[in-house]
Amino acid sequence: MSQLRLFAVLLALCLTAGCKAQTSIPDSPSARENDRRVEMMVRSHFGLTPDISVALGARKPSNIPGYDTLPVTLSRESQSQSIDFLISTDGKTMARLQSFDLVKDPMFNIDVAGRPVRGNPDAKVTVINFDDLQCPYCARMHQALYPATFNRYKNQVRFIYKDFPLQSIHPWATHAAVDSECMAAQSTTAYWDYVDYLHAHGEEINGDGNDAKKSFDALDRIARQQATLAHLDLNKLGGCLAAQDETPVKASLKEAEDLGLEGAPALYINGERINGALPTPYVWMAIDRALRAVGEVPPPSPDSDVKSAAKPAQ
């Protein structure tokens, strides 16, 4: 139910139809019209699809002077979520306050244990990239991170990738993610070499785009080539490639789902989220903020960084 996720803002929604100030509004045409306006405002601001039903509960006193609490339940099939709004006693204004868990929120608790690290493993700033190895926008972001961003920040930042294959639109992305995990099991360097190669040679794996097996064979062949160059255990690698164990990939996908991610690439820079392949200067702005927050001085930035940035990719 991704469309039920709520924006972290105070929504001040002005309703033009007024009602008599009271805790319980009687069933009258004006009250029904007001309820309809409430429903339409909720649907509009949360982008709800028509198959999601909206049910308004009974008003009850709140701790905010001049406002009652109005429970709203959003439902689809067997799933539902109840949200408490504030509605003014005159029925003209609706608002919502949302609390945030600054300890347990998923964006502050992304699991990076055992992940291959690029850069200084002890750096105070971490760039986590939820990456799809078949995604052209991910390839663009990868090229922005390496070498420009990597070289710019040197030992101040570490980079970690998480698997986020969008299988519904990228048929070989999951296989590529599994193969990359096989590389990571033996060598961090071999893992990054494999990721670098795939992001630079996607068309080689795509082929004519109609034969998934040819793409899988290409991925495995490239993995073996990289493993040979890195002097890995080829028998161990071959067994891993043949098994195609998706367990770690699925765990990463579940984490992406918990974070509410809907597309790749998605970066978290010490918790700050960046969606899509934004121009490099915007990524640097977020990294600079993270560095200052941990008491480090960012490298000097050319004045033209932001001015010359292209329009963000859609």
C-alpha positions as CSV (number, residue, x, y, z in Angstrom):
1,M,0.0,0.0,0.0
2,S,2.7,2.5,-1.0
3,Q,0.1,5.2,-1.8
4,L,-0.9,5.2,1.9
5,R,2.5,6.5,3.1
6,L,2.0,10.0,4.5
7,F,4.1,13.1,3.8
8,A,6.1,14.4,6.7
9,V,4.4,17.8,6.7
10,L,1.7,19.8,8.4
11,L,-1.1,19.9,5.9
12,A,-3.3,23.0,6.3
13,L,-6.3,22.3,4.2
14,C,-8.9,25.0,3.9
15,L,-12.5,23.9,3.5
16,T,-15.0,26.5,2.3
17,A,-18.1,24.8,3.6
18,G,-18.7,25.7,7.3
19,C,-20.7,23.9,10.0
20,K,-21.9,24.8,13.4
21,A,-19.1,24.5,16.0
22,Q,-19.7,21.2,17.9
23,T,-18.1,17.9,18.5
24,S,-20.6,15.9,16.6
25,I,-22.0,17.3,13.3
26,P,-25.6,16.3,12.6
27,D,-26.5,14.5,9.4
28,S,-27.5,17.4,7.2
29,P,-26.8,18.3,3.6
30,S,-24.1,20.8,4.7
31,A,-22.5,18.2,6.9
32,R,-22.5,15.6,4.1
33,E,-21.0,18.1,1.8
34,N,-18.3,19.0,4.3
35,D,-17.5,15.3,4.7
36,R,-17.2,15.0,0.9
37,R,-14.8,17.9,0.9
38,V,-12.7,16.3,3.6
39,E,-12.5,13.1,1.6
40,M,-11.6,14.8,-1.6
41,M,-8.9,16.8,0.1
42,V,-7.4,13.6,1.6
43,R,-7.6,11.8,-1.8
44,S,-5.9,14.7,-3.6
45,H,-3.1,15.5,-1.2
46,F,-2.1,11.8,-0.7
47,G,-2.6,10.8,-4.3
48,L,-5.0,8.0,-3.5
49,T,-6.2,5.7,-6.3
50,P,-9.9,5.2,-6.8
51,D,-9.7,1.6,-5.3
52,I,-8.8,3.0,-1.9
53,S,-11.8,3.7,0.2
54,V,-11.9,6.7,2.7
55,A,-14.0,6.5,5.8
56,L,-14.5,9.3,8.3
57,G,-14.9,8.4,11.9
58,A,-16.6,10.3,14.7
59,R,-15.1,13.5,16.0
60,K,-13.6,13.6,19.5
61,P,-12.0,16.3,21.6
62,S,-8.3,17.0,20.9
63,N,-5.6,18.7,23.0
64,I,-5.4,21.6,20.4
65,P,-7.6,24.5,21.3
66,G,-10.2,25.1,18.6
67,Y,-9.7,21.6,16.9
68,D,-11.3,18.2,17.2
69,T,-9.6,14.9,16.3
70,L,-11.1,13.3,13.2
71,P,-10.0,9.7,12.5
72,V,-9.8,8.8,8.8
73,T,-9.5,5.2,7.7
74,L,-7.9,4.3,4.3
75,S,-8.7,0.8,3.1
76,R,-8.0,-1.4,0.1
77,E,-9.1,-5.1,0.2
78,S,-7.9,-6.6,3.5
79,Q,-5.5,-3.7,4.3
80,S,-6.3,-0.5,6.2
81,Q,-4.6,2.3,7.9
82,S,-6.2,4.8,10.3
83,I,-4.9,8.4,10.4
84,D,-5.9,11.1,13.0
85,F,-6.4,14.6,11.5
86,L,-7.2,17.8,13.3
87,I,-10.4,19.6,12.1
88,S,-11.4,23.0,13.4
89,T,-14.6,23.1,15.4
90,D,-16.2,25.4,12.7
91,G,-15.4,22.8,10.1
92,K,-13.4,25.1,7.9
93,T,-9.8,24.0,8.4
94,M,-8.1,20.6,8.6
95,A,-4.6,19.8,9.6
96,R,-2.3,16.9,10.5
97,L,0.7,16.7,12.8
98,Q,3.0,13.7,12.3
99,S,5.6,12.5,14.8
100,F,8.9,10.9,13.7
101,D,11.0,8.3,15.4
102,L,14.6,9.7,15.3
103,V,16.0,6.4,16.5
104,K,14.2,3.6,14.8
105,D,13.2,5.2,11.4
106,P,14.5,2.9,8.6
107,M,16.5,5.6,6.9
108,F,18.8,5.8,10.0
109,N,19.1,2.0,10.3
110,I,20.0,0.7,6.8
111,D,21.9,-2.5,7.2
112,V,25.4,-2.3,5.7
113,A,27.0,-5.1,7.7
114,G,29.3,-7.1,5.4
115,R,28.7,-4.9,2.4
116,P,31.7,-4.1,0.1
117,V,33.0,-0.6,0.9
118,R,34.6,1.8,-1.5
119,G,36.7,4.5,0.0
120,N,37.7,5.0,3.6
121,P,36.0,2.3,5.7
122,D,36.3,4.6,8.8
123,A,34.8,7.7,7.1
124,K,32.2,9.6,9.1
125,V,30.0,10.1,6.0
126,T,28.5,7.2,4.2
127,V,26.8,7.3,0.8
128,I,24.5,4.3,0.4
129,N,23.2,3.7,-3.1
130,F,20.2,1.4,-3.8
131,D,21.3,0.3,-7.2
132,D,19.9,-1.6,-10.2
133,L,22.6,-2.9,-12.4
134,Q,20.5,-2.7,-15.5
135,C,19.1,0.7,-14.9
136,P,20.5,3.4,-17.3
137,Y,19.8,6.1,-14.7
138,C,21.8,4.1,-12.2
139,A,24.6,3.9,-14.6
140,R,24.5,7.7,-14.9
141,M,24.7,8.0,-11.2
142,H,27.4,5.5,-10.9
143,Q,29.5,7.4,-13.4
144,A,28.9,10.6,-11.4
145,L,30.1,8.9,-8.3
146,Y,33.2,7.3,-9.9
147,P,35.6,8.8,-10.4
148,A,34.5,12.5,-9.9
149,T,32.8,12.3,-6.5
150,F,35.1,9.6,-5.2
151,N,38.2,11.6,-6.1
152,R,36.8,14.8,-4.8
153,Y,36.2,13.6,-1.3
154,K,39.0,11.0,-1.0
155,N,39.1,9.7,2.6
156,Q,36.2,11.8,3.9
157,V,33.4,9.5,2.4
158,R,32.8,5.8,2.0
159,F,30.4,4.3,-0.6
160,I,28.2,1.3,-0.1
161,Y,25.8,-0.2,-2.6
162,K,22.6,-2.1,-1.9
163,D,20.7,-4.4,-4.3
164,F,17.6,-2.8,-5.8
165,P,16.8,-4.7,-9.0
166,L,13.6,-3.6,-10.6
167,Q,12.7,-7.0,-12.1
168,S,9.4,-5.9,-13.6
169,I,11.2,-3.6,-16.1
170,H,14.8,-4.9,-16.0
171,P,14.7,-8.7,-16.7
172,W,18.4,-9.4,-16.0
173,A,18.9,-7.0,-13.1
174,T,18.2,-9.7,-10.4
175,H,20.6,-12.1,-12.0
176,A,23.2,-9.4,-12.1
177,A,22.7,-8.6,-8.5
178,V,23.1,-12.2,-7.5
179,D,26.3,-12.5,-9.5
180,S,27.6,-9.4,-7.9
181,E,27.0,-11.0,-4.5
182,C,29.0,-14.0,-5.6
183,M,31.9,-11.7,-6.4
184,A,31.5,-9.8,-3.1
185,A,31.7,-13.1,-1.2
186,Q,35.3,-13.5,-2.3
187,S,36.7,-10.0,-2.9
188,T,35.6,-6.4,-2.4
189,T,37.8,-5.3,-5.3
190,A,36.3,-7.9,-7.6
191,Y,32.8,-6.8,-6.6
192,W,33.4,-3.2,-7.5
193,D,35.2,-4.1,-10.8
194,Y,32.1,-6.2,-11.7
195,V,29.7,-3.3,-10.9
196,D,31.9,-0.8,-12.8
197,Y,31.9,-3.1,-15.8
198,L,28.2,-3.7,-15.9
199,H,27.3,0.0,-15.5
200,A,29.7,0.8,-18.4
201,H,28.7,-2.0,-20.7
202,G,24.9,-2.5,-20.3
203,E,24.3,-2.9,-24.0
204,E,26.7,-5.8,-24.1
205,I,24.4,-7.7,-21.7
206,N,21.2,-6.5,-23.3
207,G,22.0,-8.0,-26.7
208,D,18.9,-7.9,-28.9
209,G,16.8,-7.5,-25.7
210,N,14.7,-10.6,-26.4
211,D,16.7,-13.5,-25.0
212,A,17.0,-13.5,-21.2
213,K,19.2,-16.6,-21.2
214,K,21.8,-14.9,-23.4
215,S,21.9,-12.0,-21.0
216,F,22.3,-14.4,-18.0
217,D,25.1,-16.2,-19.9
218,A,26.8,-12.8,-20.6
219,L,26.6,-11.8,-16.9
220,D,28.1,-15.1,-15.8
221,R,30.9,-14.9,-18.4
222,I,31.8,-11.4,-17.4
223,A,31.8,-12.5,-13.7
224,R,34.2,-15.3,-14.5
225,Q,36.5,-13.0,-16.5
226,Q,36.6,-10.5,-13.6
227,A,37.2,-13.4,-11.2
228,T,40.1,-14.7,-13.3
229,L,41.7,-11.2,-13.3
230,A,41.3,-11.0,-9.5
231,H,42.6,-14.5,-8.9
232,L,39.5,-15.7,-7.2
233,D,38.5,-19.3,-6.5
234,L,36.8,-20.1,-9.8
235,N,35.2,-23.4,-8.6
236,K,33.6,-21.6,-5.6
237,L,32.4,-18.8,-7.9
238,G,31.0,-21.3,-10.4
239,G,29.0,-23.0,-7.7
240,C,27.6,-19.6,-6.5
241,L,26.7,-18.5,-10.0
242,A,24.9,-21.8,-10.7
243,A,23.0,-21.7,-7.4
244,Q,21.6,-18.2,-8.1
245,D,20.6,-17.8,-4.4
246,E,18.5,-14.6,-4.3
247,T,18.2,-14.5,-0.5
248,P,20.5,-11.5,0.1
249,V,19.0,-9.7,-2.8
250,K,15.5,-10.2,-1.5
251,A,16.5,-9.0,1.9
252,S,17.8,-5.8,0.3
253,L,14.6,-5.4,-1.7
254,K,12.6,-5.7,1.5
255,E,14.6,-3.0,3.1
256,A,14.0,-0.8,0.0
257,E,10.3,-1.4,0.4
258,D,10.4,-0.5,4.1
259,L,12.1,2.8,3.1
260,G,9.3,3.5,0.6
261,L,11.6,3.5,-2.4
262,E,9.8,3.3,-5.8
263,G,12.7,3.8,-8.2
264,A,16.4,3.6,-8.7
265,P,18.9,5.0,-8.1
266,A,18.2,6.1,-4.5
267,L,21.0,7.5,-2.4
268,Y,21.1,8.0,1.4
269,I,23.9,10.3,2.5
270,N,24.1,10.0,6.3
271,G,20.3,9.7,6.2
272,E,19.6,12.4,3.6
273,R,17.7,10.9,0.7
274,I,18.3,11.7,-3.0
275,N,16.0,10.2,-5.6
276,G,17.0,9.7,-9.2
277,A,20.1,10.6,-11.1
278,L,20.5,14.2,-10.0
279,P,23.3,16.3,-11.4
280,T,26.6,15.8,-9.6
281,P,26.7,19.2,-7.9
282,Y,23.4,18.4,-6.1
283,V,24.9,15.2,-4.7
284,W,27.9,17.2,-3.5
285,M,25.7,19.7,-1.7
286,A,24.2,16.8,0.3
287,I,27.7,15.3,1.0
288,D,29.0,18.7,2.1
289,R,26.0,19.1,4.5
290,A,26.8,15.7,6.0
291,L,30.5,16.5,6.4
292,R,29.7,19.8,8.2
293,A,27.2,18.0,10.5
294,V,30.0,15.6,11.7
295,G,32.5,18.5,12.1
296,E,34.5,18.1,8.9
297,V,35.3,20.7,6.3
298,P,34.2,19.9,2.8
299,P,36.7,20.4,-0.1
300,P,36.4,23.7,-1.9
301,S,33.7,23.8,-4.5
302,P,33.9,25.6,-7.8
303,D,31.4,28.5,-7.9
304,S,30.0,27.1,-11.1
305,D,28.9,23.7,-9.6
306,V,25.2,24.5,-9.0
307,K,24.9,27.1,-11.7
308,S,26.0,24.7,-14.4
309,A,23.9,21.8,-13.2
310,A,21.6,20.4,-15.7
311,K,17.9,19.9,-15.1
312,P,17.4,16.8,-12.9
313,A,16.6,13.6,-14.7
314,Q,12.9,12.6,-14.5
